[in-house]
Amino acid sequence: MKGRRIVLDHLNGAEAAALLVDGRLEDLLIDDDTAPRVGAIFRGICDRPLKGQGGMMLRLPDGAGWLRNVKGMRPGQSVLCQVTGVAEAGKAVPVTDRVLFKSRYAIVTPGAPGLNISRRINDDDERDRLHIIAKSTMEGEFGLILRSSCEGADEDEIAEDITAMLALAEAVHGDAEGTEPEALTEGDGPHVLAWREWTAPDVVTEPGGFEREGVLDLMEALKSSYVPLDEGSMYVEPTRALVAVDVNTGSDTSPAAALKVNLAAARSLPRALRLRGLGGQITVDFAPMPKSNRKQLEQSLRAAFRNDQIETSLVGWTPMGLFELQRKRERPDLGRFIRAI
């Protein structure tokens, strides 16, 4: 099956969305009702500072939050905060006080005034058109970012999106003050995230779409840590401390085998992590190769993660020849959902 297709369905009662590209599972979202969604906005109450770590513990409606790099905050003070990631078991939810209101076309940025248009939009006429739309719609002191999805989009749809996000931002900021923690928005679920972040001409919304479109069969492969590559294989195995990735050349013993399989692994790694919902510290044991090939491999890694929506830092090589990455935990580990199918 050629082309892009979005499938919206439910798995064991939880919202789920899948992106298929040429019949291959490219992305997968499954809702986790055991933790706050990334993007949810709370009124938090400062609880106690952790001076050694430069942060503040917050009281949230259903637990604790962790806010980094705080200045001038005191216990008992209310703070508007937004969930930025998935917490590990027994740890506080990571939050930020730099709240964003994000939709398909627009991002409203309180505290950061100004109008910005995505750098991916290069056409001057299109940028001028979008600037006019934004100037005629945006009001108040909030800032605005127009996303790359605005390119070629209908003027009324863009204006409606800006208006909706602006109204939400004003409503949330109106409820920012208080003496008790409160949930102000619940964050976007998989179906809204799919509409917001993915584009495809074909969207399947009828119940049972995962089974009919073969998504369940494609998810079976995710139950294993094994990832086949054209030139070899790789294993992606999460542990409590980190995600371990092992790259193997297989039966190819030619001099160029190691570099070929390592480049293939670099291209496949973002998708393998994304589909499994894995983040945190990632250590890759690439197939042994000359140090002179490392620069080429690093370039391939940068290119692969550049188009990945989840923030990933390429840390570099260890003395033992392993490559380390740090990936933001924006999604729950999907392993337990997949094993339950």
N, C-alpha and C positions, 0 to 999 in steps of 0.2 A: 504494500500500500504506500503510494508516494504522497508527499506533502505533509503538512502539519495538521494535527487534529487534537482538540482538547476534549477530554472526557470528564464529566462531573458526575459523581455518584456518592454512595455511602458504603463504608466498610464496618460491619458490626455496629451500626448506629452512628458512626463518626463520619463527618464530612470528609470527602477525599476528592482529589483532582489529579489527573494525569495528562502529561503532554507527550504526544506521540509524534515522532518525526521520521517519515519514511518507514513506518511500521516498527520503529525502535522506541523503547521507553526512554525519554530524554529527561523528564523531571516528574517528581511525585510529591504531593502534599497530602498529609493526613492530619486531621485535627486531634489534639491531645487535650482532653477536658480535665486532666489532673494538674495542669499548671496554667498560669496566665499566658495568653497569646502574646507573641512578640508584636509590639506596636500598641498594646493596651495602655491606657493613660489612667493614672491614679492621682488622687490627692494623698500624699504620704505625710506622715508625721515623723520628724526627726526624733530618733530614740537615743542613740549614743554614738559619739565620735570614736573612730579607731585611728588615733593620731599617728601611730606607727605606720599605718597603711594609707593615710591621707584620705580617708573616706568616712562616710556616715551610714550607720544602720538606720533604716526607716521602718516604721510600722505601716504595713499595708492591710487591707481588709481581711485577707486570709493568710497572713504570714509576714515575713520580713523581706525588705529590699536592701540592696547594697548600692550606694551612690558614691562614685569615685570623685576625687579632686574637688572637694567641697571647700568653700571659703566663706567665712562670716555666718555660717549656720549654727544654730543652737538647739539643744533638745527642746521639744515641744513645738517647734516652728513647723508650719505646714509648707509643703513644697509640691509643686506640680511635677510629676515624673512619668516617664514612659519606659516600658519594658524593652530592653535591647537584645535579650538573649534568653536561652533556656538554662535554668540553674541545674547543677548536678544535685543528686540526691542529698538531702540534708543541708544544702547551702541556700543562702539568700538569693532572691531573684535580682539579677543585674538590671539597673535602671539608669536613666540619664535625666538631667533636668533641662536638656535641650530638646524640647518636644517638637515633633514634626507632624503635620497633618497631610498624609500622602494619599493620592488617588491615581487614577490612570494617566491623567494629563498634567495634573498640578500638584505641587508640594507647597503648602503654606508654612512659612518659617517665622513664628513669633520670636522676637528678640534679634532677628537678623533682617532688617528692612532692606528693600531694594528689589529690583526685578532682574532675574537671570533666566537665560534660555540655554538649553542643553547645547554643549559644544559639538555634539554629534550632528546637529543641524547646521549645515554649511552654506546652504543657499541664502543669499542676502535678501532676496524678495520674500522668502518664507519667514526669515527672522523678523523682517519688518512687519509682515502680516501678524505674526504672533505677538509682537510688541504692541501693536495697536489693540488687539483683542484684550491683552492683559491690562493695558492702561485704561481701557473703557470699562473693565469689570472690577478691577481691584480697588478696594477702598481701605482706609485706615492705615495703621502703622505697621502692620505685618508685612513680612517679605514674601516673595513668590518665586518659585522655580518652575519653569515649564519644561516638562520632560521630552525626551526624544520622540515619544509616541505622538506628540502633537503634530509632527511633520505630516502634512497632507490631510489632517483630521478636520472634520466639520467645525466651522466657527462656533455654531450654537452649542455643540457638545463640549467644546473646550471651555466656553464661557460658563456653561452650566456646572461643569466640574469645579471651576475656580470658585463660583458662588457657593457651592455646597461645602467645599473645604473651608472657605472663609467663615461661613455661618457656624460650622462645627468648632472652629478655633475660637470664635468669640464666645460661644456657649460654654465651652470647657474652661476658658479663662475666667468666665463669670462665676464659676463654681470652685475656683482655685483656693479660696480662703475657707478655713474651717478648723475645728479642733479635733475632728475624728477622721481617720482614714476612710476613703471612699473610692470606689471604682467609677470613673467618669466615662470611659469607653471600654469596650471589651476587646478591641482589636479585630482585624479582619480574619475570617476563616478561609479555608482552602478555596472555596468557590469564588469568593471576592478577590482573593489573591491571584487566582488564575485569570480573572477578568482584568485585574490591575497590571499584572506583570507579563502575561503571555499574549501573543497574537497568533491567530489561526483563522482561516476562512471557514472551518468546519468545527462546530461545537456540539457535542453530544450531551444532552441533559436528561434524557429519559432514564428512569430507574433501571438498574441492571446493566448499565453501559460498560462497566468494567469487565463483566463476563462476556458480553457480546463482542466487544472490541478487542478481546484478547489481552486486556491489561493484567488480569489475574494470572494468566500463564506467563507473561513477561516478568511479573513480580516473583514468581517461583525461583528465578535465578538469583534473586537478592537474598534468599535464605542461606546461600553459601558465600563464603569469603572469597571464592575463586572467581577471577575476572579473566576471561579469555582475551588474548591479544593476537593480532595477525602474526606477529613475530615471536610469540611466546605466551607468557601468562603472568598474572600478578594476583596476590592475595591481600585483601584488605580486612584486617582483624582488629576490632576495637577491644581495648583492655581498660581497666579502671584508670590507669595513669595516662594512657595515650592511645593513638591509633597507629598500629604497626602495619606497614606496607612492604611486601616482599616481592621483588621483580625477578623473574626467571627467564632464561633464554630458551629453555626446552631442548630439543634435539639439535638445534642449529649450532654448529661448532666453528663457523667461519670467523675470521678476524673482526668483521663488522657486526657480528650478531649482537654483542652487548649494546652497542650504540643504537642499533635499530630497535631492539626491544625496549630500551630505556626511553627513546623518543616516543614510541607507541604508548608506553605507560604514562608519560607526561601528558600526552593528549587525552588519555582516558581517565586520569585521576580525578579531575573536577566532577565529572559525571558520576563516577563510582562513589565519591563522598556525598554528592548531592542526593543521589537516589537512596542512600542509606541514612541520611540525616546526621552525618558524622561531623564533628568539629573538635576544637581544642587543639592540643599538641599532636602533630602528625609526624612520624618518623619513617622515612622511606629508605629501604635498603635496595638501591639500584644494583643491577647486574654489574660485576666488576669490569671497569673499563679504564683506559689511560686518563690521567688527570687533564690532558690536553683537550679531551672531549667535554669537560664539565661546562665550559662556557656555552657551547651549543645546546646542551641539555637545559641549562638555566634559561636560555632564551625561549626554548620550547615550553618550559613551565610557565614563564611569564605570559606568553601568548595564550596558553590554555586557560589560565585563571583570569586573564583580563576580561573575558566575556562572561565570567561567572558572577552571578549577582551577590554571592556571599563573600564578604571581605576576607581575604586570605593573604597573610604576609609570608613571603619566602625568606626564611631566616638564614639559611645557608648550610654549609657543610660542617660536619663535626670532625674531630681528629681521627675518628675511626672510619671516615668515608661515608657516613650516613647523611641524608639530606633532611633538614627539619623545616616544617611549616607550622604556622599558627593560624587556625581558622576560627572565625567567629561562630559561636554556638547559636545559630538563629533558628534551628529546627530541632525537634525532639529526635532522639535515636529511633529510627523507624523499625528497628529489628523486631521489637516486641509486637508491633502491629502486623508485620509481615508474617511472623511465625504463627500468629493466631488465625490466619486465613485457612 
